[in-house]
């Protein structure tokens, strides 16, 4: 798509002194829009949520505001309605390019839409390799693979501008522990790292691609199929899709199709009436119906019996379901996200999975990588889990031997196995402030 030029509108006020407000919880979105508007000689103020945007508007009295499709603290539609009433002169546009209401367009609308278009084009253009370890800071030109890193020096993470409590050190003496420092990203990778979703830990290109694909499809109704090995974070991706969608205020309902016996799975999904089967002493709403207006996450969809797949297919096609034991149909509005560790396309070709259902679920595909495919993210993941486990207790540090032992493991259970190994290590360490190689045990990790 060729960028279009922004004409000078005769009715618009003078270019100098105009202020725009960009409201979004997504820092990278704010940065991209701000950069374009600044090039058009706007003064831009940023807000991370609705409350902050309101306070900024009262202070700066902006001529225009761009609001993301989701706000973390306020309902988007209520916020825009109240904002329009309190600030009627502000040209208000959503990140989707839609008017906030039916009011006439302001004189800056074309520039605002140009800024949105250009920021979205740059969002999808540059997803190149992002280093997880900074070789210059490590004092070596070795590869950025964690397995070959020298843990006698502090590990440098290209993740943020903060110091992390976890540390990697060659000494077991806590007084010699140096914090893991956050290095500045290499040139051209800052926007990549900024666009990483907070729940998807990792700066490796394969992880950044997952975040990119989530952002592309989150605001749509498009069904999504998440494929990846066990323990690679498929449910986290599903939760991120829901959080970034317009359905985020509605339920996120997850069901593991492999964890429920086949005889009960149909009633669990579709609900049942009283007396529909032995033990059904009262009617019950199914998981699909309970997700009305929100997102339904079907984990391990490849384990669903073929007979039940046909009933699910009918719901996917028409949005209507029939409870077990009932003759009436119920209309339900849900966005379907499915996940599997199996090669579902191959199963569809062999007849082990219904091909017509597969094609309706796999409209947009997201693949979560095995931990071995982004091993350079190991320090980030270790830091994340150590801080998570340190919420109710002092955060333990990790010495050189423990980190090297973790790096040498092949992680068949992926990120979930890493979390369990670290949790077991923290328990074995007792009151000791340091996690050493003695506490790293892979023998009983649960995948």
N, C-alpha and C positions, 0 to 999 in steps of 0.2 A: 504494500500500500504506500503510495507516494504521499509524503507529508504535504498538507495544504498550508498556504500562507494565510496569515491573519490580517485581514484588511483593516484599515483605519476607519472606524465608524464615526460619522460626523456628529452623531448625538452623544457620543461618549465624552466624559469629562477629560481633563488633561491627564496625560499618562503619568506624570510624576506625582508621588504622594499616595498612590493607590495601595491599599492594604488588603491582602487576602489571608484567610484563615483556613488551614488544612487540618481536619480532625480525623484521626485514625489511630488505632492501637498498633498499626503496622508501621514501624519506623522506616523501613525501606520505601514504602508507598509515600510517606510524607516527604522523604528526601527526594524522590524522583519528581514528584509534582512541584516541590519547592524549587528545584533546579530549573525546571522549564519556566515557571512563572517568574523567577528572578531574571531569566533571560529576556522576558517580556517587560521588564522594568516594574515588576510588582515588589512591594515589601511583603514578606510572607511570615506569618506567625503560625506555629504548630501547636497542636493539642493532642494528647494521647487518649482522651475520652470526651464524653459529652459535657460533664461538669467543668472540666478545664476549658473546653471550647466556649462555654457560656461565659466563664469568667474573662477569657481573653476578649470575647466580643464586647463585653461591657467596658473593658479597658481601652481597646483600640478602635472600636466602632468601624469594622472592616466594610469595604464595598462588596466583597464576595466571600463565600465560604464553600469549600468542597468537603463533603462528608463521606466517609467510607461506608460500605454496605453493612457494616456491623460496628456497634459501639460496645465496649466492655462493661460500661456502668449504667447505661440508660437504654430504654427501648428506642430504636431508631425513629420509628414513625411518630411516636409521641414527642420525642425531642425536636424533630423537624417542625411539627405542628406548633409546638410552644415557641420555638425559636422564631418562626415566621411571624407569629403574633407579636412577639416582643421586639423584633428587629425587622420591620416590614421593608426597609430599604436595602437589605442585604440580598444580593443575588445568590441564591442557595441551590447547589447542584450536588447530586449524589455521585459516588464513584462510578456508578453504572452509566452516568451521563444523563440520568433522568431528572426532570424538574422536581423540586421538592413538593410542589403542589400545582394547581392550575393557574397560578398567578402569571402575569406577563413576564416574558424574559427580560432580564436586565441588559444593560448595554455592553456588558463584558462576557456574555454567555459564550460567544464564539472563541474567545481566548481561553476560557475555562475548559471548554470541550477539547480544544487543541492541546492544552496541558495534560488532560486526562489521556487523550489518544497517544501522545508522544511518550508519556510515562509508561503506558501499557506496552508499547512497542519495545522500549528499552528493557522492560521487565522480562521479555521472552527472548532477548537477543544474545545475552552473554552469560551462558552457564558453562564456563570453562573450569579447568582444574583449579582447586583452591587448596593450597598447602596446609596441612595440619601442623607441621613442625617447621620452624623457621631455621634453615641451615646456617644462615649468617649468625643468628643469635646463639646457636649451638656450637659455633666455632668449627664447623665441619661441612664438607660438601657431600656427605653421604646421602643416600636416598632417604626420602621422607617416610619410609616404612618403619613403624614402631618396633618391629621385631629386630631391626638392625641398629636402633638408636642406642647411644651411650648414656645409660642412666646414672653415671657418676656425676653428670652435670644436671642442673635443673632443666626440666622439660618446659619448653616454651609453647604456649597454646595460642593459636590465632583465633581466639573466640570473642574477646571483648576487651575492655580497658580496665578490668578489675583483677585483683589478686584473689586466688582461690586458697581456702584453708588447707586443702590436701597438698602434700609435698612428696617429691621423689628425691631421695638423697642416698649417697653412698655410705653414710654413717648411720648407725643405730642410735646415736646420741641426739636427742631431740633438740638440743641447743644448736646443732649444726644444720638443722633442717631449713631449707630455703623454700619460700612459697613458690608455687608455679605461677609464673608471670604471664600476663596476656600480651602477646606481641602484636604489633600492627600488621594487618594483612598486607600481602604483596600488592603491588600496583595492579589495579584493574579487578581485584577480587573483593573489594569492600562491599559492593552492592550484593554480591553473591552471598557473603557471610551474613549480611544484614537481613537478607530475605529468608534465612533459615528459620523454620518454625521452632518455637521454644521447646515443644515436646519431642522434637526429632533431633536428638543429640548427634552432632557430627558435622565436620567441615569437608569431608571427602566429597568429590564430585558426584558420586552415586547418591549420597544423602541429600545434597543440595538439589539434585534432580527430583527426588521425591517431594521435597518442599515446593519446588516450582510447579510440579504437576498438581499438587493439592491446591495451591493458590489458583491455578487456571480453572479448575472445575468446581471448586467449593460452592460458588454462588449459583450454580445451575441445578436443575432437577435431574441431570443426567445420571443414570445408574453407573456405579463405579465397582470394578472388581479389583481387589487387592491380592496380588500373588506374592508369595515369599515363603522362605523356610520357617519352620516352627521357631518361635522365640525371637523373631526379627522385628516385632513392633507393629504388626498389622492393625491391631485394635487401636493403637495410638494414632495411626493414620486415619482410621475411621472417625475417631473422636475429633481430630483436627478438621476433617471435612465438615463435621457437624458444627463445630465452634465457629468456623469462618463462613457458614452459610446463613441465609436469611431465616433458617429454621432453628437457630441456636437457642431461642427462648422456649422452644417446644421440646418434648422428650427425646432423649437418645436411648433407644432400647436395643440391647444386645442379646443375642441368643446363640449358644454354641450348638450347632446341629449334630455334633459328634458326641455331646455329653448327655443327651436325653434319649432314652430308649425309643426305638422306632414306634412302638405301640402308643406312646404318649406324645410324640413330637407333633403330630397333627393337631391335637387338642391344645398343646402349648402354644403353637403358632396361631391357630385360627379361633381358639376358644371353643366352648361347648355349652350346651344347655343342661339343665337339671335332668338327670336320668338318662343322659345320652349313652352312658356306659356304666358298668359296675363301679361303684364308688363315687360317681358324680352326684353327690347329694345336693349340690347347688350349681347354678350356672357360673361361668367364669369368662371374662374377657381375655382374648388371646394377646400374645405379644405384639402381633401386627396392629391390632386395633388400639392397643395402649400407646403405640407410637404415633397415633394420628396427629398430623401437623408437623411431625418431626422426622427423625431419621431412624430407620430400622437397619441394624447391623447383623447380618447373617454370617457368623463365623463358621469356618469349616463347611462351607456350602457343598463341597465335593462329597461329604459324607451323607448327604440327604438321600433317602431312598427314592428310587425312580418313581414309584407310585405317588409319592408326595410332591415330587417335582412337577408333575402335571397340574396339580392343584395350585401350586405356587405360580406356575406359568400363567394360569388364568387370572390370578390376582395382579400379576405384573402387567398383563395386557389391558385389563379393564378397570383395575383399582377396586374391585368388589370381592368380598370374601363371604363365605358361608360357614357359620359355626357348626361344629359337629353336633348332629342331632337336630338341626334347625333347617327349615325350608326357606327362610327369608335370607336375602343378601344384605350386606352392610357395605356402604361406600366408605373407603378409608383413603386418606391422603398422606402418603409417606414417601420419603426418598430412600431408595434401597441402596445399601452398600454391602457388598458381599466380600468374603475373604476365603482363601484356601492355600494350603501348602502343596497341593497336588497340581500336576500339569493339566488343568481343566480342559484346555483346547484338545489335547490328545485324548482325554477321556470322552469328550464329545464326539470325536471322530470314530472312536472304537465302540461307541454306544453305551459306555459306562455312565455317561451323564447326558441328559437331553440336550441336543445341539440347539434346538429352538430356545430353550431357557438360557443356555450359555450365551448366545448372541444377544439376548436382551439384557443380561446382567453385565456383560463385558463391553459395554458401549465405550467406556473409558477405562484404561488399564493402568494401574500403578503397581510397580514391583518394589518390594522392600528387600534390600540386599542382605546377604549373610554377613556376619561380623567379620569373617575372613576377607571379604571384599572391600572393607573399609577399616582395616586394622590400624591405620594411622589415627583413627578416632579413639583409640583405647584410652589415652590419658583423659580426654574429655568425659568419656563414659564413666571411668573410675571416679573422677571428681564428682560427677553428678550423683552417683549412687552413694558415695561416702557422705556427701552433704545431706542426701535424703535420709540416710540412716542416722545422721547426727542431729536430727531435729530434737530428739528427746534425750540426747547424751552428748558428751564432748566428741567432736569430730576427730577421728583417728587419722594419723598420717601414714603414708605408704613409703616404705624404704626401697632402696635400689633392688635388693634381692627379690622382694615381692613383685615389684613392677616387671622385672625381667622374666620372672616365672609366668606371670600373666601373659606377657608378650609372646612367650614361646608356645603357648597353648593354641590348639587349632579351633577351639570353640564350636563343637558340633551343635551345641544348644543355643548358640548365638548370644544376643544381648541378655536374654532371660537367664541363661546359664551364668553369664558374668555377674549379674546381680545376685544370684544365689551363692556363688562362690565368695563374693565379697561379704555378703551377710553372714555366711558361715565363718569366714575369717574374723569378722568383728566379734562374733560370739566367742570364738576360741581365744582371741586376744585378751578377753576379760577386761581388766582395768588398765591394761597397758596402753599408753598413748600411741604406740607405733604398731602398724601391721607389717609383719615380716614374712619371709618366704615360708616359715614354719606353719603359719596359719592358712596358707593358700593350699587348699585341698580340692582336687577335682574328682575324687573318687565317688562322691555321693551327690554330685550336682543333679538337680532335677530339670529336665528339659521341658 
